[in-house]
Amino acid sequence: MKLINLFLLKHFLKILLLSCSAFISIYVLIDFFEKVGDFLEHQAQFKDYFTYLFNSIPLIFVQILPLAVLMTVVLTLGGLGRTNEVTAMRACGISLWKIVQPFMGLALLLSLLLLLLNEFVSPYNAKALHQLLEIKLKGKTPQNLLHNEVWYRNDGRIFNIISVDPKKKEMQGVTVFFIDDKARLLQRIETPLLRFNGDTWVAEQLTVRTFDPETGDLLSTESKQQQMMETGRRPKDFSLAENRTDELNLRQLWRMTRKLEREGYAATRQRVAMYSRLAAPFTCLVMAFLGVPFALQKGRRSNIALGIGLSLGIGVVYFILQSLLTAFGNSGALPPLLAAWSTNLIFLMGGVWLLLSVKE
């Protein structure tokens, strides 16, 4: 049985390597041509191109591996079925589970590998790409993001925002510090919520504290209602900061979510992102399981073109469904845990149903 497992794994790893190489090459080529204008316009140096490739490949690998696993399972079992090798093994008394067991074990190891990459590698690659593409090449003003808090400076003011939701056009936990040329605090404005009405930001409740620049003593405190506030930013300007949650690992997302909830702010999007970060690696295992019945049902009629087309089709359906459920989770229509894991569960149940229909 060990010889058979080695035989199966040899075929599997060879096709997996080819699939990953093909997907990564196509992805890098398309992505690079989309960004090459920025590189040329800002006269990027050779090391900038190297930095782009060095940090892009791990992020791409994390995204394409589940689809590559699905395609590998379909092509491997399809190829063995086309040459009647699967039939021969089953005729010798080897059960279907024994045949696919090496694939499932390797898919589980790849899922754990993705979990480690998401925790220890991908956040640093995402941060390096952000620094290169958005700040160094495009010259955008950096918005320091620490556990989902946004800090930036605008016209003698320093803004600290606990949480930003560009889609809802809301900011939560906004504090504005007014300072003079000598970096002395003049005034501090606090509001729990800012909403964008299309032209400017409006605070339903505002607290203004004025300080003596010489001594730092509090001079006055004033509360106001329905006040407009100029922030120097529009909702779309914060979309970059929102997307930078990919620079946080699972532990940082957990601490950020707990911090927001302890302070009384909504952390639905952060909790969905946290559960999704945990669920995404195990897509490899689900895809491997789903590929088995598709490959075995075709038998000798399977071919490479059919396997590739089938894998891409399943991948597109998975992506659409996952995006839809994530949007429902972010809007609060679904619990965060359900929104993150539902797609995997749906495809897993579909794989079980298809596998039960395969004749032993």
C-alpha positions in Angstrom: 0.0 0.0 0.0 2.9 2.3 0.7 4.1 1.9 -2.9 0.6 2.8 -4.2 0.5 5.9 -2.0 3.9 7.0 -3.3 2.8 6.4 -6.8 -0.4 8.5 -6.3 1.5 11.3 -4.5 4.1 11.4 -7.2 1.4 12.0 -9.9 -0.4 14.5 -7.6 2.6 16.6 -6.7 3.8 16.8 -10.3 0.5 18.1 -11.6 0.1 20.4 -8.5 3.5 22.0 -9.3 2.5 22.5 -12.9 -0.9 24.0 -11.9 0.6 26.4 -9.4 3.3 27.5 -11.8 0.7 28.1 -14.5 -1.7 30.0 -12.3 1.0 32.2 -10.7 2.6 33.0 -14.1 -0.7 34.1 -15.6 -1.7 36.0 -12.5 1.7 37.9 -12.2 1.6 38.6 -16.0 -1.9 40.2 -15.9 -1.3 42.0 -12.6 2.0 43.4 -13.8 0.6 44.8 -17.0 -2.1 46.5 -15.0 0.6 48.2 -12.9 3.4 48.7 -15.3 2.2 52.2 -16.1 2.8 53.3 -12.5 6.3 51.8 -12.5 7.2 53.6 -15.7 5.5 56.9 -14.8 7.4 57.1 -11.5 10.7 55.8 -12.9 10.9 52.8 -10.7 14.3 51.3 -10.1 15.2 47.7 -10.7 14.9 46.8 -7.0 11.3 48.0 -7.1 10.4 45.4 -9.7 12.2 42.8 -7.6 10.3 43.9 -4.5 7.0 43.7 -6.4 7.7 40.1 -7.6 9.1 39.0 -4.3 6.1 40.1 -2.3 3.4 39.3 -4.9 4.2 35.6 -5.5 3.4 34.5 -1.8 0.1 36.4 -1.9 -0.8 34.9 -5.2 0.1 31.4 -4.1 -2.2 31.8 -1.1 -5.1 32.8 -3.4 -4.7 30.2 -6.2 -3.7 27.1 -4.2 -7.3 25.9 -3.5 -8.1 26.1 -7.2 -4.8 24.4 -8.1 -5.6 21.6 -5.6 -9.0 21.1 -7.2 -7.6 21.0 -10.7 -4.8 18.6 -9.5 -7.3 16.1 -8.0 -9.5 16.2 -11.1 -6.6 15.7 -13.5 -4.8 13.1 -11.4 -7.8 10.9 -10.8 -9.1 11.6 -14.3 -5.8 10.5 -15.8 -5.6 7.4 -13.7 -9.2 6.6 -14.6 -8.6 7.1 -18.3 -5.8 4.5 -18.2 -7.9 2.1 -16.0 -5.5 2.3 -13.1 -8.2 3.3 -10.7 -10.3 0.4 -11.9 -7.3 -2.0 -11.4 -6.7 -0.8 -7.8 -10.4 -1.1 -6.9 -10.5 -4.6 -8.5 -7.6 -5.6 -6.2 -9.8 -4.8 -3.2 -8.5 -1.2 -2.5 -11.4 0.9 -1.5 -12.1 4.3 -2.9 -11.2 6.0 0.4 -7.8 4.2 0.4 -7.2 5.6 -3.1 -8.0 9.2 -2.2 -6.6 9.1 1.3 -3.1 10.4 0.3 -4.7 13.3 -1.6 -6.8 14.2 1.4 -3.8 14.0 3.8 -1.8 16.2 1.5 -4.6 18.7 1.1 -4.9 18.9 4.9 -1.2 19.7 5.1 -1.5 22.3 2.4 -4.4 23.9 4.4 -2.2 24.1 7.5 0.5 25.6 5.4 -1.8 28.3 4.1 -2.9 29.0 7.7 0.8 29.5 8.7 1.4 31.7 5.6 -1.6 33.9 6.4 -0.4 34.3 10.0 3.3 34.8 9.5 4.1 35.7 5.9 1.2 37.2 3.9 0.7 40.3 6.2 4.3 41.4 5.7 4.1 40.9 1.9 0.8 42.9 1.8 2.4 45.7 3.8 5.5 45.8 1.6 3.3 46.0 -1.6 1.3 48.8 -0.1 4.4 50.8 0.7 5.7 50.2 -2.8 2.6 50.7 -5.0 0.6 53.3 -3.0 3.1 55.4 -1.1 6.5 55.1 -3.0 5.2 55.0 -6.6 1.9 56.9 -6.4 3.0 59.3 -3.6 -0.1 58.9 -1.5 -0.1 60.3 2.0 0.4 57.4 4.4 -2.5 56.7 6.8 -1.0 54.8 9.7 -3.2 51.8 10.5 -2.7 50.2 13.9 -5.3 47.6 14.8 -7.8 49.3 12.5 -7.1 52.7 14.0 -6.4 55.4 11.3 -4.1 58.2 12.1 -3.4 61.1 9.7 -2.5 64.8 9.7 -4.4 67.6 7.9 -4.0 71.4 8.1 -2.5 71.5 11.7 -4.9 68.8 12.9 -4.2 65.2 13.8 -7.1 62.8 13.3 -7.5 59.5 15.2 -10.3 57.3 14.0 -11.1 54.0 15.7 -13.0 52.4 12.8 -13.9 53.5 9.3 -16.5 51.9 7.0 -16.3 53.5 3.6 -19.3 51.6 2.2 -21.6 52.8 5.0 -19.8 56.2 4.9 -19.3 56.2 8.6 -16.4 56.8 11.1 -16.6 55.6 14.6 -14.6 57.0 17.6 -13.2 60.2 16.0 -10.8 62.4 17.9 -9.3 65.5 16.4 -6.3 67.2 18.0 -5.6 70.9 17.1 -1.9 71.8 17.6 0.1 75.0 17.1 3.5 75.4 15.4 5.2 74.4 18.6 3.3 71.1 18.7 1.2 72.3 21.7 -2.3 71.1 22.1 -4.9 73.8 21.6 -8.2 71.9 21.3 -9.5 68.4 21.2 -12.8 67.4 19.5 -14.4 64.0 20.1 -17.4 62.4 18.5 -18.6 58.8 18.7 -19.9 58.8 15.1 -19.5 60.7 11.9 -21.7 60.2 8.8 -21.1 61.5 5.3 -24.1 63.2 3.8 -22.8 63.5 0.3 -21.0 66.9 0.8 -19.4 66.8 4.3 -19.2 64.8 7.5 -21.9 65.4 10.2 -21.6 64.5 13.9 -24.8 64.0 15.8 -22.9 64.6 19.1 -19.7 66.6 19.5 -17.6 67.4 22.5 -15.0 70.2 22.3 -12.3 70.7 24.9 -10.1 73.8 24.8 -6.6 73.8 26.4 -4.1 76.4 27.5 -1.2 76.0 25.1 1.3 77.2 27.8 0.2 75.1 30.7 -1.8 72.4 29.0 -4.7 73.0 31.5 -8.3 72.4 30.4 -10.0 75.8 29.9 -13.5 74.8 28.7 -15.7 71.9 27.7 -18.6 72.3 25.3 -21.1 69.8 23.9 -22.8 70.4 20.5 -25.4 68.6 18.4 -25.6 68.0 14.6 -22.3 69.7 13.7 -20.5 69.6 10.4 -16.9 68.6 10.4 -14.3 69.1 7.7 -11.9 66.1 7.8 -10.0 66.6 4.5 -11.0 63.1 3.5 -14.0 61.6 1.7 -15.2 58.0 2.2 -13.4 56.7 -0.9 -10.1 58.0 0.6 -10.5 55.4 3.4 -11.1 52.4 1.2 -7.3 51.8 1.1 -7.1 51.8 4.9 -10.1 49.4 5.0 -8.4 47.0 2.6 -5.3 47.0 4.6 -6.8 44.5 7.1 -4.8 42.0 5.0 -1.7 43.5 6.7 -3.0 42.1 10.0 -2.6 38.5 11.0 -5.3 36.4 12.8 -4.1 37.4 16.3 -4.1 41.1 15.5 -7.6 40.8 14.0 -8.8 39.1 17.1 -7.3 41.8 19.4 -8.7 44.5 17.1 -12.2 43.0 17.2 -12.1 42.6 21.0 -10.9 46.2 21.4 -13.6 47.7 19.3 -16.4 45.7 21.0 -15.1 46.6 24.5 -15.2 50.2 23.6 -18.8 49.9 22.3 -18.1 50.1 18.6 -19.5 47.8 15.9 -16.9 45.2 14.8 -19.0 43.2 12.4 -16.7 43.6 9.4 -13.6 42.9 11.5 -15.2 39.7 12.9 -16.1 38.5 9.4 -12.6 39.2 8.2 -11.2 37.3 11.2 -13.4 34.2 10.7 -12.7 34.3 6.9 -9.0 34.4 7.6 -9.5 31.2 9.5 -11.8 29.5 7.0 -10.0 30.3 3.8 -7.0 27.9 4.2 -9.3 24.9 4.6 -10.8 25.6 1.2 -7.9 23.4 0.0 -9.3 20.4 1.8 -12.9 21.1 0.6 -11.7 21.5 -3.0 -9.7 18.2 -2.9 -12.8 16.4 -1.5 -15.0 18.0 -4.1 -12.7 17.0 -7.0 -12.9 13.3 -6.3 -16.5 12.6 -7.5 -16.2 14.8 -10.5 -13.0 12.9 -11.6 -14.4 9.4 -10.9 -17.8 10.0 -12.6 -16.1 10.8 -15.9 -13.9 7.8 -15.8 -12.3 7.0 -19.2 -14.2 9.9 -20.8 -12.2 12.5 -18.8 -9.6 14.7 -20.5 -7.3 17.6 -19.6 -9.5 20.3 -21.2 -12.6 19.0 -19.4 -10.7 18.9 -16.1 -9.4 22.4 -16.5 -12.7 23.8 -17.6 -14.6 22.1 -14.8 -12.1 23.3 -12.1 -12.2 26.9 -13.3 -16.0 26.8 -13.4 -16.2 25.5 -9.8 -13.7 28.1 -8.7 -15.8 30.9 -10.2 -19.0 29.7 -8.5 -17.1 29.4 -5.2 -15.7 32.9 -5.5 -19.1 34.4 -6.4 -20.9 32.6 -3.5 -18.1 33.5 -1.0 -18.2 37.1 -2.0 -22.0 37.2 -1.7 -22.1 35.6 1.8 -19.2 37.8 3.0 -21.3 40.9 1.9 -24.3 39.5 3.8 -22.0 39.1 6.8 -20.6 42.6 6.6 -24.1 44.0 6.4 -25.2 42.1 9.4 -27.7 39.9 7.5 -25.7 36.8 8.5 -23.8 36.0 11.6 -20.0 36.5 11.0 -19.1 32.9 11.7 -21.8 31.6 9.3 -20.9 34.1 6.6 -17.2 33.0 6.7 -17.8 29.2 6.8 -21.0 28.7 4.8 -19.4 28.4 1.4 -17.0 25.7 2.6 -19.8 23.8 4.2 -22.1 24.1 1.1 -19.3 22.8 -1.2 -18.4 20.1 1.3 -22.0 18.8 1.5 -22.1 19.0 -2.3 -19.0 16.8 -2.5 -20.4 14.3 0.0 -23.6 14.0 -2.1 -21.7 13.5 -5.3 -19.3 11.0 -3.7 -22.2 8.9 -2.5 -23.4 8.7 -6.0 -20.1 7.2 -7.2 -20.5 3.4 -7.5 -18.1 1.3 -5.5 
